[in-house]
Amino acid sequence: MIKWEVKEKIKIISGVKVGGASGTWKFSGKLGEVSRTLLDNYVRVKMEKDQIIIETSKDNRYTNGIVGTWKSEILNCMKGVTEGFTYTMKVDYTHFPTRVSVKNGKVVVENFLGERSQREAIIIGSTKVAIKGDRITLTGIDKREIGETCSNIERSTRIRGFDLRIFQDGIFPIETEESE
């Protein structure tokens, strides 16, 4: 018989509904719904009253790493559906004026370093992108989706073949915060 040991107890934030079956957990709040798949052979998640409990059958670095990751995932999901997340990015250019716009689920960067072709970055999931001046604001309830969209935008303006000390153009993240 496997002995399961309780590693973490996470109190459910008021206003959040949690439901889970066969490894997929759904977190619902006033801003929407986020789901996560939390499956592993040595770590399991269960719910008791107003707490989410993470248990392990082994005590080693592998399971402890998973426990910490799942705890932060669960806390981020609960925070996301109640408060939301906002990332701010800055469009930085010195040589050519860069134009940024949103078209068909993509962020389009035009005239970057004077290039004739446009660069594109995919917007992941339900992330909302707003552009005002040289600032790009990413908002949403899923921190993973917002972070991946931010990374896609930053990577789309990567410079190759130029001296990076001189060509410091690009779009860079400058601020992350929880919305309210």
C-alpha positions in Angstrom: 0.0 0.0 0.0 1.3 3.4 -0.9 1.5 5.9 1.9 0.7 9.5 0.8 2.2 12.3 2.8 0.8 15.8 2.8 3.3 18.4 1.6 1.3 21.6 1.0 -2.0 23.0 2.0 -3.3 25.9 0.0 -6.3 27.9 1.2 -8.8 28.7 -1.5 -9.3 32.5 -2.0 -12.8 33.7 -1.4 -14.7 34.2 -4.7 -12.9 31.3 -6.4 -14.6 28.0 -7.3 -12.4 25.0 -7.8 -13.3 21.8 -9.4 -11.2 18.9 -10.6 -11.5 15.5 -12.1 -8.8 13.0 -13.4 -5.9 15.5 -13.1 -7.5 18.5 -14.7 -8.4 21.4 -12.3 -10.6 24.3 -13.2 -10.5 27.6 -11.3 -13.4 30.0 -11.8 -13.7 33.6 -10.5 -15.2 36.9 -11.4 -12.9 37.4 -14.4 -13.2 34.0 -16.0 -12.0 30.4 -15.9 -8.5 28.9 -16.0 -7.7 25.2 -16.1 -4.5 23.3 -15.4 -3.5 19.6 -15.9 -1.7 18.4 -12.8 -0.8 14.8 -13.4 2.1 12.8 -11.9 2.7 9.3 -10.6 4.2 10.4 -7.3 2.3 13.6 -6.6 -1.4 14.1 -6.4 -3.8 17.0 -5.7 -7.1 16.7 -3.8 -9.6 19.1 -2.3 -10.9 19.1 1.3 -13.4 21.8 2.4 -11.8 25.1 1.6 -8.2 23.8 1.0 -6.3 22.2 -1.8 -3.9 19.6 -0.6 -0.8 18.4 -2.5 0.5 15.0 -1.4 3.5 12.9 -2.4 4.2 9.2 -2.2 8.0 9.7 -2.3 10.1 12.4 -0.6 12.9 13.4 -3.0 14.1 16.4 -5.1 11.9 15.4 -8.0 8.7 15.3 -6.1 9.6 18.4 -4.0 10.2 20.3 -7.3 6.8 19.3 -8.6 5.1 20.2 -5.3 6.6 23.8 -5.5 5.7 24.2 -9.1 2.1 23.0 -8.6 1.7 25.3 -5.6 2.7 28.4 -7.5 0.6 27.3 -10.5 -2.5 26.9 -8.3 -1.9 30.3 -6.5 -1.4 32.0 -9.9 -4.6 30.5 -11.2 -6.6 31.7 -8.2 -5.0 35.2 -8.3 -5.6 35.4 -12.1 -9.4 34.7 -11.9 -9.9 37.2 -9.1 -7.4 40.0 -9.9 -5.9 39.3 -13.3 -2.3 40.1 -14.5 -0.8 42.9 -16.5 2.5 43.0 -18.3 3.9 46.3 -19.8 6.4 46.3 -22.6 8.3 49.2 -24.2 9.0 49.7 -27.9 12.6 51.0 -28.1 14.2 52.3 -31.3 17.0 54.7 -32.2 17.5 54.2 -35.9 14.2 53.7 -37.6 10.7 54.6 -36.2 9.1 51.2 -35.5 5.3 50.8 -36.0 3.5 48.2 -33.9 -0.1 47.1 -34.4 -2.5 44.1 -33.7 -3.9 42.2 -36.6 -5.7 38.8 -36.7 -4.4 37.5 -33.4 -0.9 38.7 -34.1 1.3 41.6 -33.0 2.8 43.1 -36.2 6.1 45.0 -36.0 6.8 47.1 -39.1 9.9 49.1 -40.2 12.0 47.4 -37.5 15.6 48.4 -38.3 14.3 49.7 -41.7 13.3 46.2 -42.8 10.8 46.1 -45.6 9.2 42.9 -44.3 7.1 42.9 -41.2 7.8 40.7 -38.1 4.9 38.9 -36.4 4.4 37.6 -32.9 1.5 35.2 -32.1 -0.9 36.2 -29.2 -1.5 33.2 -27.1 -4.9 32.2 -25.7 -7.2 35.0 -24.3 -4.5 37.6 -23.8 -5.6 41.1 -24.6 -3.0 43.4 -26.2 -3.3 47.2 -26.1 -0.8 49.6 -27.8 -0.6 53.2 -26.8 2.4 55.2 -28.0 5.6 53.3 -27.2 3.9 51.1 -24.6 2.4 47.7 -25.1 0.1 46.4 -22.4 -0.8 42.7 -22.1 -3.7 41.8 -19.8 -5.4 38.5 -19.0 -6.2 35.9 -16.3 -3.7 33.2 -17.3 -0.1 34.2 -16.3 1.3 31.4 -18.5 -0.4 32.8 -21.7 0.5 36.4 -20.9 4.2 35.4 -20.3 4.4 33.4 -23.5 2.8 36.2 -25.5 5.3 38.7 -24.0 8.2 36.3 -24.9 6.9 35.9 -28.5 6.8 39.7 -28.9 10.3 40.1 -27.4 11.7 37.3 -29.6 10.1 38.7 -32.8 12.4 41.8 -32.5 15.6 39.8 -31.9 18.6 41.3 -33.8 21.0 39.1 -35.7 24.1 40.1 -37.6 24.5 43.6 -36.1 26.6 44.9 -33.2 24.3 44.7 -30.2 26.1 47.5 -28.4 25.0 49.9 -31.1 21.7 48.4 -32.3 19.7 48.3 -29.1 16.3 48.4 -30.8 13.5 46.0 -29.8 10.5 45.5 -27.6 11.3 44.8 -24.0 9.2 43.9 -20.9 9.5 46.6 -18.3 6.8 45.9 -15.7 4.7 42.9 -14.4 1.9 43.4 -11.9 -1.4 42.0 -10.8 -4.4 43.9 -12.1 -7.3 44.9 -9.9 
